[in-house]
Amino acid sequence: AGSAASYGLMIDFDTVANNAARALFIDSEQTTGVVAHIDATDITTGSGIYVHTTDRTTGQGLDISDSNTSDSAGSLVKIAQTGNRAGSAASKGLEIDFDTVANANAVALFIDSEQTTGKVFHIDASEITTGTGFDMRFGDRTTGTGLAVIDAGTSDSAGSLVKIAQTGNRAGSAASIGLEIDFDTVANAAARALKIDS
C-alpha cells in the first residue's frame, strides 16, 4: 500500500529497430487450458491489463491473429460480462474513445470481412423491452451523413438494400410502428423528412 511504483515483475527492454526482438515471448505447445492467465479479481478502480503507446505510427497497440483454417466454432476475441451489473451505472462491454479529428480516412471501428454468406455484423438484443437495440446520436453534424448504406453491386439478383421486418404479431391497441421519422426542421423549403431519388 502507498504511492510508490512497486513492481512484481519489471522488464526494461532497450532493443530498438529489430523486428525479431521480443521483450516477452511465450511459446506454448498446449492444446487445452490457458497459455497466459491473469487473475485480477480484486481490481476495483484499477486495470487488469494496461497497454500504453506514445510513439506508434503504422504499428498496432494490440495484434491478435489466427491463421487456422478449420471449420470450428470459436471466438478470436471474446469479451464476457458474466455478472449481472443491474442498476444505474454506465457499465460498458466495449468502449472506444477515439479523439482523432479532421481526418476523412480515420475510422473508430473498422471491420473488413471477406464473407460471402452469414452475417458480418450481428446484434442480438432479443431481451430488450423498454431499451434500445441500436442507438446513434449526432450533435455537430453539418454536411455529413448519420447513416450511410451503400451498395455498388451490378448483378441481376433479388435482395434488399435495407430491410425492416416485424415478424411477430403485435396485435392489440398499442401504436406499433415499423418506421418512424420525427423530423423537427422548420422554415426550410429545401428540407425533406424522407427523400427518394429513383
N, C-alpha and C positions, 0 to 999 in steps of 0.2 A: 504494500500500500504506500501511496505517496505520489510524487510528481516526477521522480527520476525515470529516465528511459531505461527500464530494466528489460533485458532480453533473455529468453530461454535458449535461443539459437540465433546467431547473427552471422550472415555471410556478406563480407565486403569484398566484392569481386571486381578488380580494376582492369580486366582484359577488355580492350576495345577493338573495333574493326576486325572481328573474327566471327564469321557466320557459323562456324562449327563449335564455338565456345559455349559452355553451359555453366551457369553459376550453381545450378542444382539439376541433376539428371537421375531419373529413376527408370531402370529397365526391369520390368517385371514379366515373368512368363505365366502369371496366374491365368486361369480360365474362369474362376469364380471368385467371390469375395470382393474386397475393395483394395485398390492399389495405394491410394493416399486418403487417409481418413482424418478429418479434423473434428474433434468433439468440442464445440463451443456452446454447450447447452446452458452455461451460466451467464452468457453475454446478455446485457440489458441495453445500455445505450452505446455500446461499442460495436465493432465489426468483426465478423467471423473470418473473412478474408478481405484484405485491402491491397489493391494494385494501384499504384500511382505512377504516372509518366508525365514528364515535363518537356522532353526533347524529341518526342515521337514525331516522325514525318510521314513516311509511307508504311511504317510498321504497324503492328497490331498490339493493343493493350492486352488482349486475351485471344488466343487462337486455339480453337477446338476443331480437329479434323478427323474424319473417319473415311477410310478408303475401302471398307468392306463392301462386297457386292452380294452377300447372301440375302435371301428373301426371308428376313426375320423381323418380327415386331420389336420395337425398342425406341428409345429417345436419345438423340445425340446430346441434347441438353434438357434436363428436367428440373423445373422449379416447383416444389410442392410445399404448400402451407397446410399441414395435416391437422393443426389445432384450430378450433373454432374461435376466431377473434371477434365475436359478436360485440357490438357496442357502437360508439360514435367516432372512434379514432380513424384517421385516414390511413388504414392498412393497405399496402400495395403489394401485389405479386411481382411486378416488374416495373421499375421506374427508370425512365430515360430523361435526364436533364441535359439538354443539348443546347449550348449557348452560342453556337456559330450563327452569325447573321450576315446578310448581304452576300450570299453565295448561292447562285442558282443551281449548282451541282451538288450541294450538300444535302444529305438525307439522314434524318434522325434514326429511322428504321428502314432497312433495305432487305428485301427478300428476292433472291434470284433463283427461280425454280425451273428445272428442265422437265417437269412433269408433263405428260400428255393426257393422263386421266387422274382421277382423285380430286383432292382439294388442296390448293396452295395455302389458303388462309381460312381457318375454321374457328368460329367462336361458338361454344356450347353454353348458352345462357338459359337453358331449359327450366331452371329453378326460379327465374326472375318473376316476381309478382308485381310490386309497385315500383321496382327499379327500372333501369335502362340497360339494354344489352350492348349498345354501342353508342357512345356519346362523343360528338366532335363540336368544339366551340372555337369561335374566332372573334377576336375583338378589334384587331387592327387591319383586317383585310381591305385592300383597295382594288387593284385590278386582278388580284389572284383568284383562285378557284377553291371553294371549300371542299368539294369532292369531284374528282375527275375520273370518269370511267371511259377508257378509250380502247377501241378495237380496230386494228389495221388489217385484219384478215380479209381476203378477197375470195375465199372459196364459196361455192354454192351449197351451203349447209344450213340446216334449220338450227335455231338456237336463239337465246335471249341475251341481249347485252346487259340488261338489268331485269331481274325477276323478283317480284314481291308476291309471296304466296301465303295466304292464311288457310292452312289445310284443316284446321279444327273448326267445328261448327260452333259458332258463338251466338247461338240462338238466345233470344231474350229481349231486354229493353235497353241495355247499355249502348252508348254511342261508340260502337266498334268501328274503327277507321282503317282502311287499307293503306292510304297515302294521305297525309295531312300536310298542307303547306300554310304556314302562318307568316304572312308577308306584310310587315308593318311600314314599308316605304310609302310615303305620301307626297303629293305635289311634285311628281316626276313623270312627265308624259312618256319618257322612254323606258320606264321601269316595267318589268314583267314578272309576275309571280311564277308563271310557267310559260316557257318558250319552246316551241318545236319547229326546227328548221329541217324540212324533209326535201 
